[in-house]
Amino acid sequence: MAPNFTGNFRLGYTTCINGEYKYHRFPNFLLKSLRVIFMPKPQEARMIKIFLRKLSYFLMKRFFQQILVLCLFIGMRMWGEAASINWLKGTGVYAQSEPGPTVVTQHETIPNPVFGSTLRVAEVCKGVAEPCAWDAAATWTAGAPPDADSLVIVDGAVQINDENAVARAVGIYPGGQLYFNPATNTQLQSADIVVFAGGLLQIGALDQPIENAQTAQIILRDLPFANDPLQHLRGLVVVDGILTIHGRALAEVYLRAAVEPQAGSDTIALARSALAAGWRVGDEVLLPMSSQCAVATTEGICPDETEERTITVIASDGLTVTLDQPLQFDHPGARDGNGQLDFLPHLLNKSRNVIFRSENPNGVRGHVLLHGRAQVDLRYARLQDLGRTNIDNLGMENQKGRYPLHAHHLIGPVETPVSGYQFAFVGNVVDFGVDNRVQGRKWGLALHDSHYGLIQQNIIDYAAGAGLVTEDGSETGNRIARNFVVRVVGGNNERQEDRDPSDNSKLGRAGVAYWFNGGGGNEIVENVAAAVAECTYCYGFKFDNVFNDAVMIPTAQGADPHNGGGVMTDSYAIGLTQFAANEVYAAPSGLTIWWVCTEFEIPREGCTSTMKDFHVWHVHRWGYFAYETNAMTIDGFVQRGDAELLTNEYEAVIGLYLVDYFQRQTVVRGADIQGVATAIEAPVNRDVRGASGLDVGITHIEDSRLIAGTGIYITSPSSTNGADDLSPQTTIIENVQFGYPTARQSAFIQITGDGATNATSNNPELRNDVWIVNYNTAPGEDGDDLYIVPTYHDVARCDASLGDCTNDMSANYPYIVGGRVYRLADSANPHPTPPELYRIFLPTIRQHR
């Protein structure tokens, strides 16, 4: 197809006018430069940012005529470049002319490891229907196949048919196609493989994957770096090219056990058929630790009980697998208060027949970097012992971004692929290896400014710092579904923001399974985390939106947000809308969320979030540790603890830990929390400082079951952030069933005036009412409606418009501790005067939600 000169001019001009230089990039450029040079404190940076943004907007408007001239120049430049652009037929990707010594993108300058080489594909292998054999002498201009010192330029069609292919570096140039024969065992050893624009690397295809009985391997050689100070190379790098990998497909990469696997057993019963999932005899499987870490004094002792085995037999129905060795540990499930088994651990299949691995895990490890307009479909591969970046501070010897699987500003093709996604990572295994307990390599699968991808059914094992990551908060439209992060081996236990001193970027190295820098913007569903190493602030999932400010997100699928296709968006106004059915077990804690729908304690009106059907079991600290959020609905939260451990006085597992930090308009709905010390610790800092109004300071807990030593713990308005102008608070408890585990019995509802444990301010004088609708009755039954005033308040604090202050019924409700109990006003009573004062009668309670 001929180059479109007029279209290219129009594209360059309109891109410039529509925002490339007008309002978007210039303010960000100033901000980023300021942060890098001066590195001010975050609070100072926000003030400077506002000033600079206003200044830059003024300057851009003031000199807009000069900008028009610049845009005309850009249009002319793109028109000229059109003459050097070729259309790669059938791919939808523009292939630039042959790369020079480096490839300069908007974000990187990547060395060309084969520049200047004369070893190329012979003319007879170009434009052919069938690729030429790598091992054939006639395939190459040198008249001989490449050797271990060769710098190979693939600019024709070549296929690897055996396990003897070797090179020092391979560059797949425009028009080049490198295939692996799907019907034979194949292998390529090379330190570098770079797929440039217009090039193709194919290891199996959707309609012709690597056959079940065959393997295809890429071994990334252990060679020192040369002319590559930022260490982009020594790995697989795809810069605007095409990467297609399809190994043996598995319908399911992990299956839940049907019964609790026991120590000494060499069989595992499964809830679904291994045969139907595509599993085979000889597959390597992993059974995560599932027991709850017991607390000896105040610290956990958490042995690693995760076990790896090989399948030797699969039953004819696929529902039982036999292992090569008996299990060493019990792998218990989680039970409710009646002993009913509610959750069981999973068996993971780690075998893949497409393998990328480092030649020397203790030497120069390889990595996979996928960049720009690359077309990537990576399915059912195993990435073994890859990744160089560790949890230390960044620097020349610890370059950022050298992860096992890294989508780096991956925009994908202009036209959406038939899959509906801009890129796909499906069914892969990222295995750092057991030595990562010492090496501390981080981020198994990282999405950085990459959008509308499919990240599904991937397994990440032995990661440090974090397993699956969104890096800068801009990531949008990705579907992150049914992945499994197992055996996180540690981090630096960082609780708050953790920035690198060299460039102020967040390091994401606390020790969590899923670390999302930012809030919503992506669909995150049915993912699992298990066997996370012990530390105080290690979680299965962490949303970290601290100091993210505005982020550039794409305006549409396939748009390049940094080339006219983006819009600056307030990160604090992006709520969690598709976070559902995720699960954590055998971890210190389940989930934590920072600054979603609020910037610290400045809420974003109209922004809402929902945490839907989050399941957490056998954690030993918190099910959910809440930092600053606004308008958060916790719907269908289920937690199971090992109730037998509650006989130990030091066990203090908490389900929903909502105290300490700003929690405005929180709703807990449909929770089922059993076998823990405390089910819910209610918020104590519930609204904008000093705020007042009809719906201020209200927290809803409804339609829930709480079987815990303490069901709901409510204390006086307080804060760990030093404020003394807190809002009053009301807790509305509706249709909640309470009960005790056998080993721990304290209170269904406990009220104190002590404030949060670590509070720097406490205001017990503020209103702290509790309204209960249908106290402790079965679903659908009409129970008592109660109005409770804390006993630390004077008797006169009882408001007659809310309840019957003449009749304190506390003796009838011994499991409500720390409060005077009155009958709550109901719909039959007249409205209070003035009616706008409270408006809390039962028919209007739901108005506050």
Secondary structure as UniProt FT lines:
FT   HELIX           5..15
FT   HELIX           16..20
FT   TURN            21..23
FT   HELIX           25..38
FT   HELIX           42..62
FT   HELIX           64..81
FT   HELIX           82..84
FT   STRAND          86..88
FT   TURN            89..92
FT   STRAND          93..95
FT   STRAND          102..104
FT   STRAND          109..111
FT   TURN            113..116
FT   HELIX           123..125
FT   STRAND          132..133
FT   TURN            134..135
FT   HELIX           137..139
FT   TURN            141..142
FT   TURN            148..149
FT   STRAND          151..154
FT   STRAND          157..160
FT   STRAND          165..166
FT   STRAND          169..172
FT   TURN            174..175
FT   STRAND          177..180
FT   TURN            182..183
FT   STRAND          186..190
FT   STRAND          192..195
FT   TURN            197..198
FT   STRAND          200..203
FT   TURN            206..207
FT   TURN            212..213
FT   STRAND          216..220
FT   TURN            229..230
FT   STRAND          236..239
FT   STRAND          242..246
FT   STRAND          254..257
FT   TURN            263..264
FT   STRAND          267..270
FT   TURN            274..278
FT   TURN            281..282
FT   STRAND          284..287
FT   STRAND          294..295
FT   STRAND          300..301
FT   STRAND          307..314
FT   TURN            316..317
FT   STRAND          320..323
FT   STRAND          334..335
FT   TURN            337..338
FT   STRAND          341..343
FT   STRAND          346..349
FT   STRAND          354..358
FT   TURN            361..362
FT   STRAND          368..372
FT   STRAND          375..379
FT   STRAND          382..384
FT   TURN            396..397
FT   TURN            400..401
FT   STRAND          405..410
FT   TURN            418..419
FT   STRAND          423..426
FT   STRAND          429..431
FT   TURN            434..435
FT   HELIX           436..439
FT   STRAND          441..442
FT   STRAND          445..448
FT   STRAND          453..456
FT   STRAND          459..461
FT   STRAND          466..470
FT   STRAND          479..481
FT   STRAND          484..486
FT   TURN            501..503
FT   STRAND          512..517
FT   STRAND          523..525
FT   STRAND          528..530
FT   TURN            536..537
FT   STRAND          539..544
FT   TURN            546..547
FT   STRAND          550..554
FT   TURN            557..558
FT   TURN            561..564
FT   STRAND          566..570
FT   HELIX           571..573
FT   STRAND          579..580
FT   STRAND          583..585
FT   STRAND          589..594
FT   STRAND          598..599
FT   TURN            600..601
FT   STRAND          602..603
FT   TURN            605..606
FT   STRAND          609..612
FT   STRAND          615..617
FT   STRAND          622..626
FT   STRAND          629..630
FT   STRAND          632..635
FT   STRAND          638..640
FT   HELIX           643..647
FT   TURN            649..650
FT   STRAND          654..657
FT   STRAND          663..664
FT   STRAND          667..669
FT   STRAND          672..681
FT   TURN            689..690
FT   TURN            694..697
FT   STRAND          698..715
FT   STRAND          718..719
FT   STRAND          729..739
FT   TURN            742..743
FT   STRAND          747..752
FT   TURN            757..758
FT   STRAND          761..762
FT   TURN            764..765
FT   STRAND          768..773
FT   TURN            775..776
FT   TURN            779..780
FT   STRAND          786..790
FT   TURN            791..792
FT   HELIX           795..797
FT   TURN            800..802
FT   TURN            805..806
FT   HELIX           810..812
FT   TURN            814..815
FT   STRAND          816..817
FT   STRAND          819..824
FT   TURN            827..828
FT   TURN            835..836
FT   HELIX           842..848
//
